[in-house]
Amino acid sequence: MTDFSDMLRPDAVQTGVVAATKKAVFQHIATMAAETVDADVKTINERLTAREKLGSTGFGGGVAIPHAKLDGLAQVTGVFVRLAQPVDFQAVDDLPVDLVFMLLSPTDAGAVHLKALARVSRRLRDKAFLEKLRGAASPDALYALFTADEVRDAA
């Protein structure tokens, strides 16, 4: 399933985000998420930072998927930003990151959290899809890419 409308809202997608460091990226996406999930910015930021200390969520190709679990969430929620300039994320391939898809999950969402991470990871490993994300002109265009379920010819 490539339609992410179950976890990503149109107002949780931004392009041209200016952030000079990973810390600044986390602050920005925590602020966005706080508005989406009605949670505290500081708590979200702390959870993301704590998870990042376990190992970089930059998995290569200019992509990072920071994620955390948060008390009080009803469902898995995502935020996507395309950065104006790539940022060092200590990614596995040492390349800077310009595409960030953050996931927040309810504290008790073990398998659901892992499945959501796997879905996002699979989609963001697709080089053609990444090119489309990098070429999209607006947040609406980015959202459309994430929510357009690809139809394959069954014949």
N, C-alpha and C positions, 0 to 999 in steps of 0.2 A: 504494500500500500504506500503510495507516494503522496497522498493527500494529507497534509498536516493541519487541516482546519480544526481538528479535534484538540490541538495543543497550541496553535498559533493564531493570534488575532491580528487583524489589519493594523491596529494601533501599536502592536508590539514588533513592528518592522521599521527599521530606519536605514538610510543610506547616507554616506558622506560624514559619518561620525568622526569627530576629531578627538583623538586620545593619543597621547605620546608614550604611554606605558601600559603594561598589563594592569597595573593597579588602577589607572584611570579608566581603562576599559571596564573593569569590574565595577567601579563606582557608577559608570554610566548605565550599564545593563542592570545593575541592582536598582537604580532609580527608575528605570523603565519598568522593571518587573514589579516593583513596589506599587506602582499605579495600577498595574494589571491584576495583581493578586491581592491587593489591599493588605500589604505586609510592610514591615519596617525595613527601610533601606539598609540600615546598619546591620541588622540580623542577616539579611540576604548576602550582603557583602562579606560578612564574617564567615558564613557557611561556604561561599564560593572560595574564599581565600584559604580556609582550612582544608578544603578538598584539593586545592591546587598544590598545597604543601606536600601532599602524598605523591605527586607527580604531575607534570604538565598535561593539561587537557588539549594542548596543541598537537594534533595527531598527524600533521604533515599536509603538504600541498597548499599552505596558506590558510588552513582551517583549524579552528578550535571549538570544542564543545564543553565549555565549563558547565558544571552541574552540581546540584546539591539537593538535599532533602530538607523540608521545612515543615514545621508544625502548622496545623490549621489549613493546609491546602486541601481543596476538594478533588483536584485532578492534576495531572502533569501539565505544566504550562511552559511554553517556550517564548524566547525573545531572540530576534535575529537582527544583527547589525553588520553593515558593510562599512569598514573603516575607510576614511579618506586616505590615510597612509598606513602601510603595514607596520605592525608593532612586534617587537621581540617577545615571544611567548615561551621560549625555551622548548620549542616543538621538537619532536623526535628527529625531524630532518634538518633542524637548525634554520629553517626558513621562517621569515617573519609572517605573521598572521594578518589577513585583511577580512576574513569572513568568520564571524563568531555567532554560533547558535547556542544559547544558554538554555538549559533545562532545569526546572525546579519541580520536584516531586513531593507528594505527601510523605511524611516520615515512615509510614508503614507500607509504602508502595514498593516492596522489594522487586518482584518479578516485573511489575508494570514499569518501574523505573528502568530496569535493564532492557526491556523490550523497546521502550521509547528511545533510549540511547542507541540501541542497535539500528532502529529505523532511521534516525538522524544520521548516524555514522555511514550506513549504506548509501544513503542519498548523497551525502557530501563527499563520497569517494568517487562519484561519477564525474569524470573530467569534463564531459560535455555540459553537464548541469552546472558545474562550477563556472564555466565560461559564460553561461547564460546569466548566472547570478552577478558576475563581475560586469556584464554588459548592460544589465537592466538600468533603465533611466530613472526610475522612481521607486519609492517604497511600495506603491500599488503594484508595480510590475514585479517586484520581488515577491510580494505576497501571492500574486497570481501564479508565479512559478512554483511556490511551495504548496499551493492548494489545487493546482490543476492535476487531477489524477490522470496519468498517461493511459491512453486507450491503445491497446495493442490489437492488431488484426488477428482474429482467431481463426481465420480461414486458412 
